[in-house]
Amino acid sequence: MLKYKLIALSAALPLALAFSASGSPASETSASRAGPPGLAPTAEQAAAARMVYGILSDSRYVYRSKPLNDELSADIHRRYLESLDSQKLFFTRDDINRFEAQRLRHDDAIKTQQLAPAFDIFATYQRRVADRVAYARSLLKQPFDFSKEETWLYDREDAQWAASGSELDDAWRKYVKNDALRLKLAGRSQDEIRKTLDKRYAGMAERVGELREDDAFETFMNAYAGSIDPHTSYMSPRSAENFNMQMRLSLEGIGAVLQRQDEFVVVRTVVPGGPADNSGKINVGDRVIAVGQGDTGAMTDVVGWRIDDTVALIRGKKGTKVRLDILPAEAGVDAKPELVVIERDKVKLEQQAAQKRIIEIDDRRIGVVELPTFYLDFDARRRGDKDARSATADVARLLRELRAEQVDGVVIDLRDNGGGSLLEAVELTGLFIDTGPVVQVRETGGRVSVEADDDTGVAWDGPLAVLVNRASASASEIFAAAIQDYGRGLIIGEPTFGKGTVQSLIDLDRFPRKDDVKFGQVKLTVAQFFRVDGGTTQHAGVVPDLQFPVSLDATEYGESTYDNALPATRIAMAPHGNVGNFAMLTPQLVANHEARVVKDREFQWWSEDVSRFRSERDKKQVSLNEDVRRAERDRLEAERKQRRAERIAAGVEVDEDAALVDDGLAYNERSVIDQAAEEEAAKNGPDPLLRESAAILADALDLLSADGQLTAQVLPVTRQPTIWAE
């Protein structure tokens, strides 16, 4: 079962944040106090709820089983409300009191497939959003007084539910006032502020009003799943499809990333080499206004549609055609659209695939392999396809290329890699060790199995370092821990996330055996993994041999922040060999690192930004006084100019203006073309942490090459002296 298990970092997005990702205008009536009609669960959803209950309540599946009783029902209730209104900006205490009648009934509702009360809560949420938006838009009719001394509590997670509508009105008044002040400080006129915010809030109501039964059901079932443990979740059929595409890094479609902006679906990115790119007729910023199937299918107007519905129309089987009415980026909204016919094909999502580069450090050439996720095409692997796409196969190919390019060492960059396939974590480790255990897995009932690399030989036997940060989780932690326990390489960066559990996917569609009905998937925790030395990454993560300044600690982000995470424990060590022990080398590496970064302006700038972030992280409110905010803005502007002057003096051409100046706009209100250009520039910008990691590895090479006695102490069992030392 190993090959189908996942160890991935996942977190549920509060539904109240769903409307912040993209914008769409709405008429006055769409944001009226009447709100959207109520939702009702379907028969398929009721059946799916029963299946999820059967899985999550069965200890044969779940690592830590919890009975679905009143106690769990109360937890489901709390999490459901948090997922809808985590910032307590929509529900009042009266709403919460009315919902109280259901607090201990969710268990029975799931068992008996009576989901209407949960849907009623969801519908109430939709109506409250409409109410709040209507009030917010009414506030825009008059300008705000920014001379008053008052503050906006922007982090309301720990706030109490508003005791009355008037108390919530006051919170929203400050919410809108802050948005208006940001735009004013950015130089917008009063009329521009009013139009921008009116459009923003109308879009908020429209998008929440568009939420359907599938959204309500997925949100509620994830409240149930999340009550079991932080990494158990339910995926609707559409969510499951998207997840599987991400894991196999491929889909069938046109090869364009879309986002919603105003009432349009806009091309965010064109995948290089995909059908859209090859057509030469689709560009970033273009708007899709209608979609037709094949050569003759009727054109469907998609203006104002949900983005996922539009995407579903555009995707399709390889070899089929789709017709798109396109408004070019530079054209006005009343321009005549251009008809583009594209034949769908298999599209590789290379932006999430392993990539390589080479960094020159004095006379050393250090290869870098960036791995965003531990991906695997599960379906192809099940079919026995030898060419199934996987992280290990891609990394092995890149290592062969780096060897041919005669690099002196390799850094595996796992920053922000939240995990993926457990099998890939094991097989990737096997590229660097000959044979031996990689990770221990304790399943339900306490049985411990050892997942090992059984293939002799390695893809890279040279100097190795692994770069991690707080967002490196699960499979990343297995790989980094094994490399550290074997003494195979240096671990550099920040302590990792601390997720030491294994998840498995269960396809609900396999139970009813109905081809025309989809029920989704359940991702549930089935095991806990341990290092080969018997320790665990749970909570503690992997602590690097050489640490960089910590941007987020365990109290702010990571497994320890979950209220129902599994505890950390130990088991017996799995016998394994050791390539080396870098403890004697580390003090000199640290000394060299500290001496070098003092002179490295990029590293110092990054350190300054980390310090500034950490000094601001505990602030949960902001002044609504214009003079106070303008003084703060002036201070930041002075720091920006100073930083810019320093960069010019240092010969660094990266322009940080856009990143550091608050323009008051939401993400979806900015130019898609400009954002794409900024993101591309950021990719190619300086990366002081990666460069310093390469320099540390080069230092290790230099120290070991110069001192044979030190090499004998650090690498006592190395079979080939040339693995590390020349």
Summary of the structure (lengths in Angstrom):
residues: 726
radius of gyration: 27.2
end to end distance: 42.4
largest distance: 80.3
contacts: 2403
relative contact order: 0.11
helix: 43%
strand: 17%
